Amino acid sequence: MTSRPHAQTIANLIRTACEERGWGPTDLARAVGQEEGSGPGRIGRQYARKWMTGERTPDYWWPHVARVLDLDPDATVIRPSPAPAPPHADTVASVIELGRNDLDVDRRNFLTASSGYALAALGLPDPESITRRVTRTPANAVRVGQGEIEAIKVMVKTLGDSASELGGGHARHLAVRYLTQDVAPWLNGKYTEATGRALFAATSQLAHLAGWMAQDEGDTAELQGIAQGYYAHAYRLADEAGDPELAGTALRGLAVQCIDLGYRAEAVQLSEACVNYGRALQNPRAVAYYNATLANAAAQDDDRTLATQHLALAESAIGKPTTGSGDSWAAHYSPGRWAHETGMIHTRLGDLTAAEEHLHLALDIHGLDRRRTRAIVLADLGGVLLRQGNVDGAMATWSDFLDFADGVHSVKVRAAIQDMRVRLRRFPDLPEAQELRTRAAALS
């Protein structure tokens, strides 16, 4: 095979062949999906359009593109085009490489978080990945069964509980080392297709956890870029496993990151994709999870109509009884978490009375007892009370917030502490304010 020419040359080949046939992006997408065997609706026209303009290369889809356009599949070597999460054809190799680079002190290869969030930038999942791994027989590969899958689930729960209590900055590298040193040999091992799907699903949750921990560890572009990469890989692993709930939840992680970083359009797009995944699910917790995320993104985008619509859908879903056990984070979206998120959406929409009501509800509901989580809710409630003119209530609430914040390594908690300190400057003569600022300075 010859070396790969410039990406624009590949685009020229594709575009010229399409023009000869009178095809646009929609025609190319349908033909490639049909040829690959997934059906004409498998590929969105935006992917085909980017292939034709040179914004990205077909990667996994190149042999199928070449066949439908009568191009030589060996004429070029397709490598992934730049994207927030490098869309390697082999998701397993890609996520392991991501983890190993994460553990390396030299992280110059990481792309930083940017406004390039979009479904097209995530890389199309490889629907044949598990099948190929099942049919091959690698030498000396470890045999994988249900025991290994359960081990991953236990570790995800253990590390996730620790992160919920103490923040994502605690023990993140333990999660990454577990992925690269323990789980990697299992992903490259021998297993049946059913076991492979369960293995990919469990690994998706581990990658998602690593992403959440990186996102919560700090607000640097590097850490946010690392988180973005893990979320994208969690999405691809889940989709290849055929688990729409895990795939939707991974997209939700990216959507929330967009909300936090102020990428409004991307946040709405990813949140809408989450809601679309939710339509195929029977789990009302997941439906509430995704609709609340879209409501949050819409509120940030100043779209009150869309925000109100999906806020109501989330409230309707969270009140329904759960069905099945559910292992994903969406399945664990509790009424307490819903109440907190709803309170903050009402804050964005300017309804401080409803915001206060939901934040109090979040604190009163059993299950919202993790130190990190409770600290963040108390910080948010203190801010709402202050905006309502209830200075004494805000001071008392922020005092409780600092009690829970002590020892928590979370960028959200650090941001809440800084936000509180700035707001307290309005009260230079108030002893309670001075005391809170002193306590906050000791935690910064």
BAMAR-708016 format. One record per residue (C-alpha): residue number from 1; residue in one letter; x, y, z. Coordinates in Angstrom, 3 decimals, padded with zeros to 6 digits. Last residue first. Example, Ala and Ser with C-alpha at 12.3 -4.5 7.8 and 13.67 -1.06 7.14 Angstrom:
[2 "S" [013.670 -001.060 007.140]]
[1 "A" [012.300 -004.500 007.800]]
END
This chain:
[444 "S" [-008.762 026.869 048.562]]
[443 "L" [-009.929 025.140 051.748]]
[442 "A" [-008.292 027.564 054.206]]
[441 "A" [-009.565 030.508 052.169]]
[440 "A" [-013.113 029.172 052.537]]
[439 "R" [-012.876 029.157 056.340]]
[438 "T" [-011.668 032.764 056.343]]
[437 "R" [-014.362 033.802 053.867]]
[436 "L" [-017.019 032.127 056.000]]
[435 "E" [-015.818 033.949 059.130]]
[434 "Q" [-015.809 037.299 057.318]]
[433 "A" [-019.358 036.721 056.099]]
[432 "E" [-020.594 035.834 059.588]]
[431 "P" [-018.934 038.969 061.003]]
[430 "L" [-020.806 041.270 058.568]]
[429 "D" [-018.919 044.499 057.932]]
[428 "P" [-017.405 043.514 054.582]]
[427 "F" [-020.739 042.219 053.208]]
[426 "R" [-020.529 042.523 049.421]]
[425 "R" [-017.248 040.672 049.546]]
[424 "L" [-019.309 037.577 050.382]]
[423 "R" [-020.181 037.158 046.715]]
[422 "V" [-016.525 036.723 045.776]]
[421 "R" [-015.926 034.149 048.507]]
[420 "M" [-019.039 032.195 047.499]]
[419 "D" [-017.944 031.978 043.850]]
[418 "Q" [-014.487 030.811 044.913]]
[417 "I" [-015.947 028.066 047.085]]
[416 "A" [-018.366 027.024 044.332]]
[415 "A" [-015.506 026.824 041.830]]
[414 "R" [-013.520 024.618 044.208]]
[413 "V" [-016.572 022.388 044.702]]
[412 "K" [-017.093 022.115 040.966]]
[411 "V" [-013.407 021.381 040.356]]
[410 "S" [-013.604 018.507 042.810]]
[409 "H" [-011.156 017.197 045.412]]
[408 "V" [-013.346 016.984 048.538]]
[407 "G" [-011.440 017.174 051.834]]
[406 "D" [-013.601 019.917 053.378]]
[405 "A" [-016.557 020.599 051.094]]
[404 "F" [-019.126 019.043 053.485]]
[403 "D" [-018.472 021.485 056.319]]
[402 "L" [-018.027 024.324 053.824]]
[401 "F" [-021.539 023.750 052.480]]
[400 "D" [-023.021 023.775 055.986]]
[399 "S" [-021.592 027.260 056.483]]
[398 "W" [-022.893 028.188 053.045]]
[397 "T" [-026.413 027.280 054.149]]
[396 "A" [-026.195 029.379 057.308]]
[395 "M" [-024.848 032.376 055.382]]
[394 "A" [-027.477 032.072 052.637]]
[393 "G" [-030.296 031.850 055.166]]
[392 "D" [-029.047 034.969 056.943]]
[391 "V" [-028.773 036.860 053.656]]
[390 "N" [-032.275 036.020 052.407]]
[389 "G" [-032.391 038.660 049.656]]
[388 "Q" [-033.689 036.315 046.985]]
[387 "R" [-030.316 036.360 045.234]]
[386 "L" [-028.725 035.316 048.521]]
[385 "L" [-031.106 032.380 048.854]]
[384 "V" [-030.263 031.209 045.324]]
[383 "G" [-026.521 031.371 046.009]]
[382 "G" [-026.876 029.444 049.266]]
[381 "L" [-028.926 026.793 047.460]]
[380 "D" [-026.179 026.293 044.885]]
[379 "A" [-023.528 025.858 047.565]]
[378 "L" [-025.766 023.449 049.481]]
[377 "V" [-026.351 021.394 046.334]]
[376 "I" [-022.599 021.282 045.614]]
[375 "A" [-021.755 020.177 049.157]]
[374 "R" [-024.412 017.462 049.081]]
[373 "T" [-022.931 015.993 045.921]]
[372 "R" [-019.347 016.039 047.163]]
[371 "R" [-020.203 014.650 050.576]]
[370 "R" [-022.472 011.914 049.278]]
[369 "D" [-025.860 011.996 051.005]]
[368 "L" [-028.278 012.559 048.153]]
[367 "G" [-029.811 009.128 048.613]]
[366 "H" [-032.761 010.071 050.780]]
[365 "I" [-034.564 013.169 049.572]]
[364 "D" [-034.450 016.205 051.881]]
[363 "L" [-031.445 017.885 050.247]]
[362 "A" [-032.940 017.548 046.771]]
[361 "L" [-036.286 018.878 047.998]]
[360 "H" [-034.550 021.955 049.410]]
[359 "L" [-032.963 022.440 045.982]]
[358 "H" [-036.337 021.952 044.298]]
[357 "E" [-038.119 024.575 046.407]]
[356 "E" [-035.275 027.064 046.089]]
[355 "A" [-035.327 026.796 042.298]]
[354 "A" [-039.108 027.100 042.145]]
[353 "T" [-038.893 030.369 044.085]]
[352 "L" [-035.878 031.520 042.070]]
[351 "D" [-037.671 031.306 038.720]]
[350 "G" [-035.075 033.095 036.562]]
[349 "L" [-034.790 030.495 033.803]]
[348 "R" [-031.201 029.728 034.777]]
[347 "T" [-032.326 029.281 038.380]]
[346 "H" [-035.173 027.042 037.223]]
[345 "I" [-032.571 024.882 035.489]]
[344 "M" [-030.556 024.824 038.724]]
[343 "G" [-033.530 023.557 040.694]]
[342 "T" [-034.275 020.938 038.063]]
[341 "E" [-030.728 019.610 038.343]]
[340 "H" [-031.016 019.349 042.106]]
[339 "A" [-034.488 017.771 042.001]]
[338 "W" [-033.355 015.244 039.372]]
[337 "R" [-030.342 014.291 041.492]]
[336 "G" [-032.646 013.714 044.462]]
[335 "P" [-035.206 011.844 042.361]]
[334 "S" [-032.358 009.448 041.497]]
[333 "Y" [-030.535 008.974 038.222]]
[332 "H" [-029.167 005.509 039.003]]
[331 "A" [-030.498 003.935 035.805]]
[330 "A" [-028.817 006.706 033.851]]
[329 "W" [-025.512 005.859 035.515]]
[328 "S" [-025.698 002.413 034.011]]
[327 "D" [-026.373 -000.850 035.811]]
[326 "G" [-030.128 -001.218 035.428]]
[325 "S" [-032.161 -003.453 037.765]]
[324 "G" [-035.371 -003.739 035.802]]
[323 "T" [-038.283 -001.299 035.657]]
[322 "T" [-038.402 001.931 037.624]]
[321 "P" [-041.721 003.340 038.819]]
[320 "K" [-042.756 006.636 037.195]]
[319 "G" [-042.235 009.965 038.931]]
[318 "I" [-038.906 010.620 037.218]]
[317 "A" [-040.612 010.354 033.811]]
[316 "S" [-043.195 013.095 034.342]]
[315 "E" [-040.615 015.466 035.798]]
[314 "A" [-038.267 014.847 032.876]]
[313 "L" [-041.056 015.499 030.348]]
[312 "A" [-041.956 018.749 032.137]]
[311 "L" [-038.340 019.919 032.041]]
[310 "H" [-038.305 018.930 028.396]]
[309 "Q" [-041.059 021.371 027.458]]
[308 "T" [-039.850 024.134 029.768]]
[307 "A" [-036.340 024.076 028.263]]
[306 "L" [-037.626 024.033 024.692]]
[305 "T" [-039.881 027.030 025.322]]
[304 "R" [-037.295 028.923 027.380]]
[303 "D" [-034.618 028.773 024.680]]
[302 "D" [-031.993 031.017 026.291]]
[301 "D" [-029.187 028.657 025.171]]
[300 "Q" [-028.355 027.952 028.823]]
[299 "A" [-032.012 027.037 029.330]]
[298 "A" [-031.874 024.803 026.249]]
[297 "A" [-028.848 022.953 027.612]]
[296 "N" [-030.536 022.417 030.980]]
[295 "A" [-033.788 021.247 029.383]]
[294 "L" [-031.777 018.873 027.176]]
[293 "T" [-030.069 017.440 030.253]]
[292 "A" [-033.401 017.118 032.061]]
[291 "N" [-034.751 015.198 029.063]]
[290 "Y" [-031.777 012.803 029.107]]
[289 "Y" [-031.944 011.923 032.786]]
[288 "A" [-035.756 011.729 032.881]]
[287 "V" [-035.722 009.201 030.024]]
[286 "A" [-032.936 007.283 031.755]]
[285 "R" [-034.931 007.146 034.992]]
[284 "P" [-038.027 006.074 033.041]]
[283 "N" [-036.275 002.903 031.821]]
[282 "Q" [-038.199 001.391 028.898]]
[281 "L" [-035.745 002.678 026.331]]
[280 "A" [-036.062 003.357 022.596]]
[279 "R" [-037.142 006.960 023.095]]
[278 "G" [-034.153 007.512 025.374]]
[277 "Y" [-031.716 007.306 022.473]]
[276 "N" [-033.512 010.252 020.852]]
[275 "V" [-033.324 012.167 024.142]]
[274 "C" [-029.566 011.649 024.224]]
[273 "A" [-029.265 012.899 020.627]]
[272 "E" [-031.182 016.029 021.623]]
[271 "S" [-028.686 016.542 024.431]]
[270 "L" [-025.779 016.279 021.976]]
[269 "Q" [-027.270 018.944 019.711]]
[268 "V" [-028.268 021.242 022.584]]
[267 "A" [-024.807 021.097 024.135]]
[266 "E" [-023.150 021.647 020.750]]
[265 "A" [-025.168 024.812 020.197]]
[264 "R" [-024.425 026.154 023.662]]
[263 "Y" [-020.720 025.544 024.083]]
[262 "G" [-020.492 027.290 027.470]]
[261 "L" [-017.867 025.097 029.135]]
[260 "D" [-020.249 023.656 031.736]]
[259 "I" [-022.996 023.085 029.170]]
[258 "C" [-020.537 021.440 026.776]]
[257 "Q" [-019.364 019.150 029.577]]
[256 "V" [-022.995 018.316 030.288]]
[255 "A" [-023.489 017.345 026.641]]
[254 "L" [-020.354 015.195 026.621]]
[253 "G" [-021.581 013.254 029.640]]
[252 "R" [-025.018 012.968 028.026]]
[251 "L" [-023.386 011.401 024.982]]
[250 "A" [-022.018 008.737 027.327]]
[249 "T" [-025.501 008.274 028.803]]
[248 "G" [-027.019 007.802 025.366]]
[247 "A" [-024.494 005.108 024.512]]
[246 "L" [-025.025 003.382 027.873]]
[245 "E" [-028.781 003.366 027.350]]
[244 "P" [-028.507 002.328 023.697]]
[243 "D" [-026.516 -000.850 024.487]]
[242 "G" [-025.605 -002.605 021.226]]
[241 "A" [-022.073 -003.397 022.362]]
[240 "E" [-020.712 -001.365 019.450]]
[239 "D" [-022.858 001.540 020.643]]
[238 "A" [-021.556 001.186 024.176]]
[237 "L" [-017.921 001.036 023.062]]
[236 "R" [-018.405 004.066 020.796]]
[235 "Y" [-020.066 006.143 023.493]]
[234 "A" [-017.478 005.244 026.126]]
[233 "H" [-014.799 006.177 023.599]]
[232 "A" [-016.317 009.633 023.135]]
[231 "Y" [-016.646 010.087 026.891]]
[230 "Y" [-013.005 009.082 027.413]]
[229 "G" [-011.769 011.560 024.811]]
[228 "Q" [-013.847 014.419 026.209]]
[227 "A" [-012.485 013.756 029.672]]
[226 "I" [-008.925 013.987 028.356]]
[225 "G" [-009.791 017.278 026.646]]
[224 "Q" [-011.282 018.608 029.886]]
[223 "L" [-008.097 017.638 031.693]]
[222 "E" [-005.927 019.406 029.102]]
[221 "A" [-008.130 022.493 028.855]]
[220 "T" [-007.755 022.983 032.581]]
[219 "D" [-010.948 022.908 034.651]]
[218 "G" [-009.864 020.269 037.130]]
[217 "E" [-010.607 016.906 038.673]]
[216 "D" [-014.315 016.798 037.845]]
[215 "Q" [-013.769 016.413 034.104]]
[214 "A" [-011.026 013.850 034.696]]
[213 "M" [-013.287 011.872 037.053]]
[212 "W" [-016.183 012.013 034.603]]
[211 "G" [-013.975 010.747 031.791]]
[210 "A" [-012.578 007.906 033.877]]
[209 "L" [-016.137 006.974 034.856]]
[208 "H" [-017.216 006.941 031.210]]
[207 "A" [-014.272 004.704 030.343]]
[206 "L" [-015.297 002.301 033.117]]
[205 "Q" [-018.927 002.361 031.969]]
[204 "S" [-017.874 001.634 028.389]]
[203 "T" [-015.715 -001.194 029.690]]
[202 "A" [-018.832 -002.822 031.155]]
[201 "A" [-020.666 -002.479 027.837]]
[200 "F" [-017.700 -003.809 025.843]]
[199 "L" [-017.482 -006.838 028.143]]
[198 "A" [-021.226 -007.494 027.932]]
[197 "R" [-021.030 -007.368 024.146]]
[196 "G" [-017.986 -009.616 024.139]]
[195 "T" [-019.671 -012.115 026.438]]
[194 "A" [-022.580 -012.402 024.008]]
[193 "E" [-020.165 -012.688 021.059]]
[192 "T" [-018.169 -015.402 022.778]]
[191 "Y" [-014.797 -014.673 024.341]]
[190 "K" [-011.051 -014.895 023.799]]
[189 "G" [-008.793 -012.047 024.933]]
[188 "N" [-007.862 -008.607 023.631]]
[187 "L" [-010.567 -006.896 025.706]]
[186 "W" [-009.549 -009.133 028.600]]
[185 "P" [-005.887 -008.132 028.274]]
[184 "A" [-006.940 -004.418 028.345]]
[183 "V" [-009.126 -004.792 031.453]]
[182 "D" [-006.314 -005.341 033.938]]
[181 "Q" [-003.465 -003.046 032.903]]
[180 "T" [-004.984 -000.263 030.794]]
[179 "L" [-008.447 -000.031 032.338]]
[178 "Y" [-007.317 -000.714 035.910]]
[177 "R" [-004.566 001.846 035.447]]
[176 "V" [-007.145 004.418 034.311]]
[175 "A" [-009.438 003.780 037.273]]
[174 "L" [-006.510 003.973 039.698]]
[173 "H" [-005.398 007.147 037.938]]
[172 "R" [-008.672 008.775 038.939]]
[171 "A" [-008.081 007.921 042.609]]
[170 "H" [-009.278 011.230 044.087]]
[169 "G" [-009.561 014.137 041.637]]
[168 "G" [-013.074 013.024 040.710]]
[167 "G" [-014.464 014.128 044.051]]
[166 "L" [-014.451 012.743 047.585]]
[165 "E" [-017.840 011.044 048.008]]
[164 "S" [-018.953 010.700 044.413]]
[163 "A" [-015.394 009.767 043.418]]
[162 "S" [-015.239 007.041 046.064]]
[161 "D" [-018.617 005.653 045.020]]
[160 "G" [-017.479 005.635 041.395]]
[159 "L" [-014.276 003.780 042.278]]
[158 "T" [-016.228 001.069 044.057]]
[157 "K" [-019.033 000.918 041.499]]
[156 "V" [-016.683 000.809 038.523]]
[155 "M" [-014.550 -001.799 040.307]]
[154 "V" [-017.559 -004.015 040.961]]
[153 "K" [-018.708 -003.701 037.351]]
[152 "I" [-015.253 -004.583 036.044]]
[151 "A" [-015.117 -007.680 038.275]]
[150 "E" [-018.567 -008.727 037.091]]
[149 "I" [-017.301 -008.714 033.516]]
[148 "E" [-014.233 -010.752 034.463]]
[147 "G" [-016.386 -013.353 036.201]]
[146 "Q" [-018.828 -013.556 033.283]]
[145 "G" [-016.184 -014.996 031.024]]
[144 "V" [-012.894 -014.135 029.351]]
[143 "R" [-010.254 -016.558 028.133]]
[142 "V" [-006.792 -015.003 028.138]]
[141 "A" [-005.007 -014.773 024.805]]
[140 "N" [-001.898 -016.914 024.411]]
[139 "A" [-002.050 -016.610 020.625]]
[138 "P" [-004.921 -014.582 019.251]]
[137 "T" [-007.868 -016.597 017.856]]
[136 "R" [-009.975 -014.370 015.583]]
[135 "T" [-013.699 -014.975 015.204]]
[134 "V" [-014.739 -013.294 018.447]]
[133 "R" [-012.651 -010.176 017.838]]
[132 "R" [-014.091 -009.730 014.361]]
[131 "T" [-017.643 -010.085 015.653]]
[130 "I" [-016.996 -007.558 018.419]]
[129 "S" [-015.778 -004.885 016.007]]
[128 "E" [-018.371 -005.446 013.290]]
[127 "P" [-020.561 -002.447 014.123]]
[126 "D" [-017.571 -000.059 014.208]]
[125 "P" [-018.742 003.126 015.908]]
[124 "L" [-018.617 006.301 013.818]]
[123 "G" [-016.168 008.842 015.130]]
[122 "L" [-017.138 011.334 017.801]]
[121 "A" [-016.669 014.399 015.621]]
[120 "A" [-019.864 013.877 013.614]]
[119 "L" [-021.906 013.920 016.810]]
[118 "A" [-020.536 017.341 017.585]]
[117 "Y" [-018.114 018.854 020.050]]
[116 "G" [-015.544 020.903 018.179]]
[115 "S" [-016.031 023.788 020.618]]
[114 "S" [-012.797 022.794 022.283]]
[113 "A" [-011.359 020.507 024.915]]
[112 "T" [-007.626 020.095 024.409]]
[111 "L" [-006.164 017.473 022.127]]
[110 "F" [-003.812 015.198 023.966]]
[109 "N" [-000.510 014.316 022.318]]
[108 "R" [001.432 016.669 024.586]]
[107 "R" [000.603 014.527 027.581]]
[106 "D" [004.134 013.713 028.740]]
[105 "V" [003.664 012.377 032.260]]
[104 "D" [002.185 009.190 030.844]]
[103 "L" [-000.850 007.814 032.654]]
[102 "D" [-003.198 009.580 030.238]]
[101 "N" [-001.164 008.310 027.297]]
[100 "R" [-001.790 004.760 028.505]]
[99 "G" [-005.498 005.436 028.897]]
[98 "L" [-005.888 006.917 025.432]]
[97 "E" [-003.939 004.024 023.909]]
[96 "I" [-006.306 001.596 025.650]]
[95 "V" [-009.286 003.568 024.334]]
[94 "S" [-007.940 003.476 020.782]]
[93 "A" [-007.011 -000.197 020.719]]
[92 "V" [-010.518 -001.091 021.864]]
[91 "T" [-012.205 001.334 019.477]]
[90 "D" [-010.538 -000.184 016.428]]
[89 "A" [-011.335 002.096 013.490]]
[88 "H" [-009.630 004.956 015.293]]
[87 "P" [-011.835 008.016 015.815]]
[86 "P" [-009.437 010.189 017.841]]
[85 "A" [-011.715 011.852 020.414]]
[84 "P" [-011.909 015.606 019.923]]
[83 "A" [-011.311 015.095 016.195]]
[82 "P" [-008.350 015.243 013.837]]
[81 "S" [-008.730 013.003 010.766]]
[80 "P" [-008.252 009.293 011.260]]
[79 "R" [-005.901 007.567 008.897]]
[78 "I" [-006.827 006.284 005.463]]
[77 "V" [-004.100 004.636 003.437]]
[76 "T" [-004.707 005.446 -000.178]]
[75 "A" [-004.836 003.587 -003.483]]
[74 "D" [-005.530 000.298 -001.753]]
[73 "P" [-009.344 000.672 -001.881]]
[72 "D" [-009.101 001.459 -005.629]]
[71 "L" [-012.195 003.513 -006.422]]
[70 "D" [-015.374 002.171 -008.026]]
[69 "L" [-017.547 004.666 -006.091]]
[68 "V" [-019.601 002.045 -004.240]]
[67 "R" [-016.505 -000.070 -003.622]]
[66 "A" [-014.233 002.747 -002.476]]
[65 "V" [-016.805 004.044 -000.019]]
[64 "H" [-017.166 000.523 001.393]]
[63 "P" [-013.395 000.102 001.785]]
[62 "W" [-013.203 003.604 003.369]]
[61 "W" [-015.926 003.135 005.985]]
[60 "Y" [-013.606 002.322 008.903]]
[59 "D" [-011.623 005.539 008.298]]
[58 "P" [-013.885 007.724 006.069]]
[57 "T" [-011.719 010.866 006.298]]
[56 "R" [-012.741 014.148 007.932]]
[55 "E" [-013.193 017.795 006.973]]
[54 "G" [-012.100 016.894 003.438]]
[53 "T" [-015.152 018.379 001.754]]
[52 "M" [-016.512 015.122 000.332]]
[51 "W" [-015.841 013.082 003.488]]
[50 "K" [-017.440 015.887 005.543]]
[49 "R" [-020.593 015.696 003.387]]
[48 "A" [-020.722 011.933 003.848]]
[47 "Y" [-020.666 012.312 007.625]]
[46 "Q" [-023.283 015.074 007.536]]
[45 "R" [-025.552 012.833 005.440]]
[44 "G" [-026.007 010.542 008.424]]
[43 "I" [-024.890 006.928 008.064]]
[42 "R" [-026.982 003.895 009.040]]
[41 "G" [-030.137 004.902 007.137]]
[40 "P" [-029.353 003.013 003.925]]
[39 "G" [-028.892 -000.298 005.736]]
[38 "S" [-026.196 -001.757 007.971]]
[37 "G" [-024.846 -004.066 005.275]]
[36 "E" [-021.709 -002.181 004.300]]
[35 "E" [-023.082 -001.713 000.777]]
[34 "Q" [-026.382 -000.268 002.031]]
[33 "G" [-024.654 002.134 004.421]]
[32 "V" [-022.278 003.229 001.647]]
[31 "A" [-025.103 003.788 -000.832]]
[30 "R" [-027.269 005.720 001.605]]
[29 "A" [-024.436 008.014 002.706]]
[28 "L" [-023.362 008.667 -000.892]]
[27 "D" [-026.878 009.591 -002.006]]
[26 "T" [-027.349 011.905 000.985]]
[25 "P" [-024.000 013.616 000.397]]
[24 "G" [-024.854 014.439 -003.245]]
[23 "W" [-024.646 012.124 -006.195]]
[22 "G" [-024.755 013.013 -009.901]]
[21 "R" [-022.804 009.899 -010.725]]
[20 "E" [-019.773 011.735 -012.120]]
[19 "E" [-020.156 014.263 -009.305]]
[18 "C" [-019.866 011.453 -006.746]]
[17 "A" [-016.627 010.164 -008.283]]
[16 "T" [-015.195 013.694 -008.282]]
[15 "R" [-016.203 014.268 -004.651]]
[14 "I" [-014.666 011.024 -003.426]]
[13 "L" [-011.363 011.494 -005.216]]
[12 "N" [-011.242 015.178 -004.249]]
[11 "A" [-011.897 014.295 -000.594]]
[10 "I" [-008.986 011.876 -000.652]]
[9 "T" [-006.777 014.575 -002.152]]
[8 "Q" [-007.951 016.982 000.552]]
[7 "A" [-006.682 014.574 003.194]]
[6 "H" [-003.152 014.873 001.772]]
[5 "P" [-001.789 011.646 000.336]]
[4 "R" [-001.570 008.398 002.331]]
[3 "S" [001.471 006.274 001.774]]
[2 "T" [001.238 003.485 -000.782]]
[1 "M" [000.000 000.000 000.000]]
END
